[in-house]
Amino acid sequence: MKRIGTAAVLGFGLLFTSNSISADSSEVIDSFELEADSNSVEFSWDSSNDTEYYKVIDSNTGEKISRITDAAFSQDGLLEGETYLYTIKTFDDSDETLNQYHVEFNTVFENEDEVLVVDKIYEENKTKLIWNELEDTDSYSITLNGEFIEKVENSNYFILDNVEEEAEFQVETTVPLTQKEKNDLRKSTLEEIKEKDISGKEKAELIKEIKDNINETENLFFHSTPILPFEEVGAASFSIASPTQTTIRYRTHIENRYVNDPTSTNRQFGGDNRGFTAINGTHRTQHEVRLYWGSLNTYDTFHAHPTRRYDNSGNYIDQRTATCCGSHNVTSRSSTRINYNVDVNSSNPWLVGISPNIRWETNSSVWRNGSYSSSGRHKQFPAYGIFRSDGSGWSWIYTYSANANGKGPGSLYFWTNFSASR
């Protein structure tokens, strides 16, 4: 899984794209390439005339891993599915330190399906995001703290003028479904339509729409990663915390203030009228999985907000609350990682048997050191978000906006596959 290529550049306060990096930037970070698999990693970069040798150090322990004269490093025997932080120091012929770089990289699981993996190399005034190129995609979207920055066609991204406080970057792309995925999606959607209490004509119209929709449906790939100020990426401040409890929150919400009631031209349903947030505002569903690292016990809670009806002038009429359902099933657990499946299935209480339910099905892995990965599928409406807390504050893992994808309530009949990691 090789992370190389030309890069877009983000300077805070100045945003531009370039395939040539400024001449005064360092040789190491500009040329840096990384290749990692389930148990090994390789680094390489362009050497400088001033550099006599390099030291590679485990940033979390301070232990020297290697002293090298070539601008390349490799290591075997790593653990799969882990995040590592190394420091590369450059020295001149007088043993004086010239510069240092922090490299954060991820190993994958040996038998894991294709995922998007974002690694990082920091220097004092610049950070480089590096990710693996996925097949059948030609661009990647970059977001900063939930706000879209730009779309790039390469597998690197430079951040100039490093952040003054922690910032959350996401890399996202879409990949067309394989023929098998299209067939499986078509089968499951048709089975769901057959169960609905609607007329034969309506079913026929939906089946035709399904064929068109599935041809346009794509797999979503996300990787969310925090960027820290350079001075906080050193060994003392980057030592991995060991939380006693981790909470993963799965939320759905309707981005608009109102959506149409398909059973009446005189009524509408109330939405949540908001963007993405882990804690604020109302939601349609909220499913939490709580992991206790000491006992390795897990618990979940599920909550649905009332579905309110309004007339077309926005006057409140009445409300009902959905009763079901969110659950999880642990597949494996250890003191460092817990794997589980999640199934959320909740109806509009006014349209039971008429409209499809809000659904998502995920396979999730949660590491105690802060890493997370999830893959699965959810409906194309409403908005979906996954968030993590280790006791203080929330980090974003995955977001899907129905509005941004041009999807309305009718898209509850259709699924979207996704893969997200942090």
KOLSE-263217 format. One record per residue (C-alpha): x, y, z. Coordinates in steps of 0.05 Angstrom, whole numbers, plus 5000, padded with zeros to 4 digits. Example, Ala and Ser with C-alpha at 12.3 -4.5 7.8 and 13.67 -1.06 7.14 Angstrom:
% KOLSE-263217
524649105156/527349795143/
END
This chain:
% KOLSE-263217
500050005000/504450574974/503251304991/506751754940/505252284887/504753034875/500853434924/495954004935/498054534985/494054875040/497055485073/492855735131/489956395109/491956225037/489155654996/492155434930/493954814891/500854654863/504754074834/511454404849/513554554921/517355184938/524955144934/526155315007/522054735033/525754125060/527953555016/525653025065/518353205072/517353394999/520052744971/517852295027/514651625006/511751095051/509450385039/506149985095/502449325098/499948905156/506748795190/512049225157/513649925134/518650255086/520550995083/524751345030/526452065014/531452494976/537852615015/541053295027/548353465015/548953725086/546453075118/551552565141/546752065173/539751965202/536851675265/529951345267/526851365337/520451085368/517151735389/513051415444/518751075480/524751495458/528350855437/532950895377/530750405324/536150515272/542150945251/542650985175/546751355123/542051215064/535651605056/531350995066/528750565124/524849925131/522249515189/518748845196/515248515254/510049055266/503148905293/497348925244/491949455251/496249925294/498450655291/505850815299/509551465310/516951515292/521752105291/527052185237/532952625258/538152875208/545453005229/551453335197/558653085199/559753435266/553953035297/549753665301/542253585292/539953915228/532553765229/527353275254/520852995226/515252605259/512152045218/505351755238/503351135198/498350575202/498949825189/492849475159/489748795172/492448235130/485747995103/482148655106/478148925047/480949535012/480850155057/483150875052/489150985099/492051685113/499051755142/502752385161/509752685164/510753325205/516353835202/516454495239/512854905186/509354385144/505353745148/504353245091/498352785088/499752145048/494651625029/494051004986/491151074917/484750694908/482950374842/477350664799/477451354831/480251984801/479552494858/479552584934/475853104975/479353455033/475553735092/478054135152/473954095217/467853875176/468454425123/470154245051/476854525029/478054264959/478253654913/484953374890/486952864838/493152604874/494752214937/498452744978/496553395010/501053925041/499054365099/503554985105/504155415167/502554855215/496254895258/496455275324/491454785355/488954095338/485054075273/481153495242/482453325169/478552825128/480252515062/474252235024/473051894957/467951464921/469050824881/463850504834/460549874858/462849204830/457748804792/456948334852/455648924898/450449194850/446948514847/446948444923/444349154932/438949044880/436648394913/436248674984/432649304961/427548914920/426148464980/424749075022/419949374971/416048724967/414448785041/411649485036/404149615037/403850004972/400349904906/403049484849/403950104807/408050444861/412349824868/413549804793/415650534793/420350414851/423449814818/424950224755/427950774799/432250254835/435550034770/437550754753/439650904824/444050294834/447950444770/449651124801/451050874872/458350874894/462250624955/464451185002/471551155032/473451615090/479451705134/479252235189/485752445223/487752985273/493453465257/497153715318/501754315327/508954085313/511254195385/505753725411/507753145367/514052975407/514952365452/512652695516/506052965492/504352425441/504651835487/498351445474/493151545528/489650945558/482351125569/478250705617/471950795575/470550945502/463851145472/462151085398/455951485379/452051335315/447251915298/442252045243/438752705230/434653065177/438453675153/432254075132/427054405176/421354035143/420453445096/414153255058/409052755086/407752285027/400852115054/398152825054/398753465014/396753865076/401953615125/409553575132/414353255181/419253655223/426653555211/432653705255/434754325216/442254265230/448954035206/453553525238/454853525313/456252985364/452253285421/447853875401/441053905368/435653385358/436652745320/432452195288/436451635320/442351595367/445650935383/451550905431/456250325443/460250405508/466650005516/469749895585/477149725577/478149455647/472648935648/472048895571/464448945580/460349315528/453549645533/449150015484/443550525488/438550755435/434451385432/429751665380/426952375380/419552475368/417252545296/412853175295/407653345243/406154055220/401354375172/404054715110/404555375148/409155065200/403955005255/405054415302/399753865299/402053255338/407852765347/409752035355/416351705376/419451095342/420750515389/426150105354/431849955351/439449945357/443749355377/450949115375/454348435376/461548355399/465647895354/472347935391/475448325448/482248445480/485448965525/487449375463/481749265413/474349085411/470848875347/463248895341/457448955292/452049475296/444949445268/440450065272/433349985247/428250535261/421750715227/417951365218/412451225270/407251545224/409151125164/410250425191/409349925134/409050505084/416050815083/422650445090/426250495156/432550875174/437850335172/445250225179/449449615188/456749675207/462749245225/466949645273/473849585306/475650045364/482750085391/484250345460/489850775431/484751215394/484450865327/477850655296/475450325232/468450165207/465449905143/458349725123/452350065092/446750545108/440750845072/441851445028/437251865072/437652215122/444552455145/449151975183/454952105230/459751695274/463352025333/468151795387/469552015459/474751745506/472152135566/472852865544/470553165479/468452835415/472252685351/468952595283/469851925247/464851925190/459452375162/454652295104/450252875081/443952695043/443153415020/450253454993/448852814953/442153064927/438152534965/431152624995/426352175034/425151744973/432351514978/430651115040/429550544991/436850554971/443350355006/450350665005/456550265024/461850615065/468750515096/471450995149/477551005194/481251455241/
END
